[in-house]
Amino acid sequence: MWAYALRRILIAVPTLIAVYTLVFLFVRVAPGDPAVAALGDYA
């Protein structure tokens, strides 16, 4: 059981890093300012 849990955690770490990297890149590549997109002209 411990080996299964450890394997799942070790697989989760690179997966989370990849997801964080993709989200960061999508935010950086998106045109405009995220604050203006979320809050409008009063951001």
Biopython code that builds the backbone (N, CA, C, O; Angstrom):
import numpy as np
from Bio.PDB.StructureBuilder import StructureBuilder

atoms = [
    (1, "MET", "N", (0.820, -1.200, 0.000)),
    (1, "MET", "CA", (0.000, 0.000, 0.000)),
    (1, "MET", "C", (0.859, 1.258, 0.000)),
    (1, "MET", "O", (0.559, 2.230, -0.693)),
    (2, "TRP", "N", (1.935, 1.226, 0.788)),
    (2, "TRP", "CA", (2.814, 2.402, 0.833)),
    (2, "TRP", "C", (3.499, 2.628, -0.502)),
    (2, "TRP", "O", (3.697, 3.769, -0.919)),
    (3, "ALA", "N", (3.861, 1.549, -1.171)),
    (3, "ALA", "CA", (4.510, 1.686, -2.478)),
    (3, "ALA", "C", (3.557, 2.310, -3.491)),
    (3, "ALA", "O", (3.969, 3.130, -4.311)),
    (4, "TYR", "N", (2.296, 1.928, -3.438)),
    (4, "TYR", "CA", (1.295, 2.498, -4.345)),
    (4, "TYR", "C", (1.123, 3.990, -4.083)),
    (4, "TYR", "O", (1.092, 4.789, -5.019)),
    (5, "ALA", "N", (1.011, 4.366, -2.807)),
    (5, "ALA", "CA", (0.836, 5.780, -2.451)),
    (5, "ALA", "C", (2.058, 6.591, -2.865)),
    (5, "ALA", "O", (1.918, 7.693, -3.397)),
    (6, "LEU", "N", (3.243, 6.064, -2.628)),
    (6, "LEU", "CA", (4.470, 6.770, -3.005)),
    (6, "LEU", "C", (4.557, 6.933, -4.519)),
    (6, "LEU", "O", (4.956, 7.991, -5.007)),
    (7, "ARG", "N", (4.188, 5.897, -5.262)),
    (7, "ARG", "CA", (4.220, 5.985, -6.720)),
    (7, "ARG", "C", (3.248, 7.048, -7.225)),
    (7, "ARG", "O", (3.575, 7.813, -8.132)),
    (8, "ARG", "N", (2.055, 7.095, -6.637)),
    (8, "ARG", "CA", (1.069, 8.096, -7.052)),
    (8, "ARG", "C", (1.553, 9.511, -6.755)),
    (8, "ARG", "O", (1.342, 10.418, -7.560)),
    (9, "ILE", "N", (2.195, 9.708, -5.614)),
    (9, "ILE", "CA", (2.727, 11.032, -5.267)),
    (9, "ILE", "C", (3.848, 11.414, -6.222)),
    (9, "ILE", "O", (3.915, 12.557, -6.673)),
    (10, "LEU", "N", (4.721, 10.474, -6.534)),
    (10, "LEU", "CA", (5.830, 10.768, -7.446)),
    (10, "LEU", "C", (5.341, 11.057, -8.860)),
    (10, "LEU", "O", (5.989, 11.808, -9.588)),
    (11, "ILE", "N", (4.234, 10.491, -9.257)),
    (11, "ILE", "CA", (3.658, 10.798, -10.565)),
    (11, "ILE", "C", (2.956, 12.152, -10.531)),
    (11, "ILE", "O", (2.943, 12.874, -11.528)),
    (12, "ALA", "N", (2.371, 12.494, -9.384)),
    (12, "ALA", "CA", (1.622, 13.747, -9.268)),
    (12, "ALA", "C", (2.534, 14.968, -9.346)),
    (12, "ALA", "O", (2.122, 16.001, -9.874)),
    (13, "VAL", "N", (3.746, 14.878, -8.840)),
    (13, "VAL", "CA", (4.644, 16.040, -8.811)),
    (13, "VAL", "C", (4.945, 16.557, -10.218)),
    (13, "VAL", "O", (4.723, 17.743, -10.461)),
    (14, "PRO", "N", (5.435, 15.747, -11.157)),
    (14, "PRO", "CA", (5.677, 16.279, -12.502)),
    (14, "PRO", "C", (4.398, 16.718, -13.208)),
    (14, "PRO", "O", (4.414, 17.650, -14.011)),
    (15, "THR", "N", (3.289, 16.042, -12.903)),
    (15, "THR", "CA", (2.022, 16.439, -13.509)),
    (15, "THR", "C", (1.634, 17.839, -13.058)),
    (15, "THR", "O", (1.230, 18.659, -13.883)),
    (16, "LEU", "N", (1.748, 18.126, -11.778)),
    (16, "LEU", "CA", (1.421, 19.457, -11.268)),
    (16, "LEU", "C", (2.363, 20.516, -11.827)),
    (16, "LEU", "O", (1.928, 21.620, -12.155)),
    (17, "ILE", "N", (3.637, 20.194, -11.939)),
    (17, "ILE", "CA", (4.592, 21.149, -12.512)),
    (17, "ILE", "C", (4.215, 21.451, -13.958)),
    (17, "ILE", "O", (4.272, 22.606, -14.380)),
    (18, "ALA", "N", (3.831, 20.434, -14.719)),
    (18, "ALA", "CA", (3.431, 20.649, -16.112)),
    (18, "ALA", "C", (2.174, 21.505, -16.196)),
    (18, "ALA", "O", (2.085, 22.389, -17.048)),
    (19, "VAL", "N", (1.207, 21.257, -15.327)),
    (19, "VAL", "CA", (-0.026, 22.044, -15.342)),
    (19, "VAL", "C", (0.270, 23.489, -14.979)),
    (19, "VAL", "O", (-0.221, 24.401, -15.644)),
    (20, "TYR", "N", (1.064, 23.719, -13.935)),
    (20, "TYR", "CA", (1.420, 25.086, -13.548)),
    (20, "TYR", "C", (2.137, 25.804, -14.680)),
    (20, "TYR", "O", (1.880, 26.982, -14.928)),
    (21, "THR", "N", (3.040, 25.101, -15.373)),
    (21, "THR", "CA", (3.781, 25.708, -16.469)),
    (21, "THR", "C", (2.849, 26.078, -17.623)),
    (21, "THR", "O", (2.960, 27.169, -18.183)),
    (22, "LEU", "N", (1.942, 25.187, -17.977)),
    (22, "LEU", "CA", (1.008, 25.481, -19.070)),
    (22, "LEU", "C", (0.096, 26.656, -18.734)),
    (22, "LEU", "O", (-0.144, 27.515, -19.583)),
    (23, "VAL", "N", (-0.412, 26.702, -17.512)),
    (23, "VAL", "CA", (-1.273, 27.815, -17.116)),
    (23, "VAL", "C", (-0.487, 29.118, -17.152)),
    (23, "VAL", "O", (-0.999, 30.134, -17.623)),
    (24, "PHE", "N", (0.747, 29.103, -16.663)),
    (24, "PHE", "CA", (1.582, 30.299, -16.689)),
    (24, "PHE", "C", (1.803, 30.771, -18.122)),
    (24, "PHE", "O", (1.691, 31.963, -18.408)),
    (25, "LEU", "N", (2.117, 29.843, -19.021)),
    (25, "LEU", "CA", (2.364, 30.217, -20.412)),
    (25, "LEU", "C", (1.104, 30.744, -21.086)),
    (25, "LEU", "O", (1.173, 31.703, -21.855)),
    (26, "PHE", "N", (-0.045, 30.134, -20.811)),
    (26, "PHE", "CA", (-1.293, 30.624, -21.398)),
    (26, "PHE", "C", (-1.604, 32.034, -20.927)),
    (26, "PHE", "O", (-2.076, 32.855, -21.713)),
    (27, "VAL", "N", (-1.348, 32.329, -19.658)),
    (27, "VAL", "CA", (-1.602, 33.678, -19.140)),
    (27, "VAL", "C", (-0.637, 34.670, -19.771)),
    (27, "VAL", "O", (-1.029, 35.793, -20.090)),
    (28, "ARG", "N", (0.625, 34.274, -19.957)),
    (28, "ARG", "CA", (1.618, 35.176, -20.541)),
    (28, "ARG", "C", (1.349, 35.431, -22.024)),
    (28, "ARG", "O", (1.606, 36.532, -22.512)),
    (29, "VAL", "N", (0.841, 34.440, -22.746)),
    (29, "VAL", "CA", (0.631, 34.556, -24.186)),
    (29, "VAL", "C", (-0.680, 35.278, -24.502)),
    (29, "VAL", "O", (-0.816, 35.880, -25.567)),
    (30, "ALA", "N", (-1.627, 35.219, -23.596)),
    (30, "ALA", "CA", (-2.942, 35.820, -23.845)),
    (30, "ALA", "C", (-2.796, 37.326, -24.053)),
    (30, "ALA", "O", (-2.036, 37.983, -23.343)),
    (31, "PRO", "N", (-3.525, 37.870, -25.028)),
    (31, "PRO", "CA", (-3.430, 39.310, -25.279)),
    (31, "PRO", "C", (-4.135, 40.105, -24.181)),
    (31, "PRO", "O", (-5.099, 39.642, -23.572)),
    (32, "GLY", "N", (-3.628, 41.302, -23.951)),
    (32, "GLY", "CA", (-4.271, 42.190, -22.993)),
    (32, "GLY", "C", (-3.850, 41.937, -21.557)),
    (32, "GLY", "O", (-2.968, 41.125, -21.278)),
    (33, "ASP", "N", (-4.502, 42.652, -20.660)),
    (33, "ASP", "CA", (-4.206, 42.584, -19.240)),
    (33, "ASP", "C", (-5.259, 41.718, -18.550)),
    (33, "ASP", "O", (-6.453, 41.967, -18.716)),
    (34, "PRO", "N", (-4.850, 40.714, -17.784)),
    (34, "PRO", "CA", (-5.838, 39.855, -17.125)),
    (34, "PRO", "C", (-6.740, 40.618, -16.161)),
    (34, "PRO", "O", (-7.911, 40.270, -16.010)),
    (35, "ALA", "N", (-6.216, 41.652, -15.507)),
    (35, "ALA", "CA", (-7.040, 42.431, -14.576)),
    (35, "ALA", "C", (-8.143, 43.168, -15.321)),
    (35, "ALA", "O", (-9.282, 43.215, -14.857)),
    (36, "VAL", "N", (-7.815, 43.740, -16.467)),
    (36, "VAL", "CA", (-8.826, 44.447, -17.262)),
    (36, "VAL", "C", (-9.851, 43.452, -17.805)),
    (36, "VAL", "O", (-11.042, 43.758, -17.860)),
    (37, "ALA", "N", (-9.402, 42.285, -18.198)),
    (37, "ALA", "CA", (-10.329, 41.277, -18.706)),
    (37, "ALA", "C", (-11.292, 40.817, -17.619)),
    (37, "ALA", "O", (-12.462, 40.556, -17.899)),
    (38, "ALA", "N", (-10.812, 40.715, -16.381)),
    (38, "ALA", "CA", (-11.661, 40.231, -15.293)),
    (38, "ALA", "C", (-12.539, 41.324, -14.715)),
    (38, "ALA", "O", (-13.696, 41.070, -14.383)),
    (39, "LEU", "N", (-12.009, 42.552, -14.587)),
    (39, "LEU", "CA", (-12.716, 43.608, -13.865)),
    (39, "LEU", "C", (-13.253, 44.721, -14.751)),
    (39, "LEU", "O", (-14.004, 45.577, -14.283)),
    (40, "GLY", "N", (-12.883, 44.719, -16.001)),
    (40, "GLY", "CA", (-13.361, 45.769, -16.892)),
    (40, "GLY", "C", (-12.441, 46.979, -16.890)),
    (40, "GLY", "O", (-11.278, 46.880, -16.497)),
    (41, "ASP", "N", (-12.954, 48.107, -17.324)),
    (41, "ASP", "CA", (-12.130, 49.308, -17.479)),
    (41, "ASP", "C", (-11.711, 49.931, -16.154)),
    (41, "ASP", "O", (-10.823, 50.784, -16.139)),
    (42, "TYR", "N", (-12.319, 49.535, -15.047)),
    (42, "TYR", "CA", (-12.014, 50.141, -13.751)),
    (42, "TYR", "C", (-10.937, 49.380, -12.984)),
    (42, "TYR", "O", (-10.744, 49.626, -11.793)),
    (43, "ALA", "N", (-10.245, 48.474, -13.632)),
    (43, "ALA", "CA", (-9.223, 47.673, -12.959)),
    (43, "ALA", "C", (-7.986, 48.504, -12.691)),
    (43, "ALA", "O", (-7.013, 48.000, -12.129)),
]
sb = StructureBuilder()
sb.init_structure("model")
sb.init_model(0)
sb.init_chain("A")
sb.init_seg("    ")
for serial, (resi, resn, name, xyz) in enumerate(atoms, 1):
    if name == "N":
        sb.init_residue(resn, " ", resi, " ")
    sb.init_atom(name, np.array(xyz, "f"), 0.0, 1.0, " ", f" {name:<3s}", serial, name[0])
structure = sb.get_structure()
